[in-house]
Amino acid sequence: MGGIARGPTLGERIKRERTKQGLSVNELAARAGVSAVAVSHVELDRAHIATAEKVLRILAPTIRARILRHKQPTRIRDVRLTPEHFIKQAQYVLGEIDTDPAWHPASFVQPKIAGFTEEDDGLKQDWMGRVWLNPPFTLMAPFVRKAAEQVALGNAEVVLCLLPARVGDTPFQRLADQAHVILLPGRIKFADEHRKPLRYEAPFPMMLMVFGGEGALIDRARKTWPGVYIPARTSPQISDEKFPLNKEF
């Protein structure tokens, strides 16, 4: 691909080209009309194709879209749509889904108040009411930290998070006592951006973390998703700790 710095992956080439042109992540984001988080996703090879195109139009305006789509690695997409049956279960447990801070236009979730896309940057928004969260794997820690904060601030009534069950990692250990945790049996088969089931099930087990919520809601969750249950030991809190944007559980 001409007109852009060399590198082992498209994301690394974009990062090197941005640095070469003397642009910060925030400056490039402003020029491309996307969020700084979206630019970080592009440089990590985790963004949607449309987002990468917007960034490249600024760094290398002569690159043609069809060439970009041909060269772009498949792993540049961080799209794992929660299957429809699981979303229906979540709607039953929550009553309604008011906000989805990591929403995708193809999602089976139809939030009543707001669905924040990658460009909206859900980490910068207020989450309202009953929240469903299936965050990007590359941004799990900051999203879950914000889930606790939004309940503590009174913006969100409850946040139901679907996450990989990596209970030994530090971010989980620092936040788990603020949430009800259900370790789900089996593996989930997610869907792609066309709502088609992925070829394989997730390579790791999943868990639910529930921040906030009344006793009746927790009872519904436990009956809907039988699994190992770990009750919350304290209420959600606002923390000064900042997890890196690309920190995973």
Order of alpha helices (4+ residues) and beta strands (2+ residues): alpha-alpha-alpha-alpha-alpha-alpha-beta-beta-beta-alpha-beta-alpha-beta-beta-alpha-beta
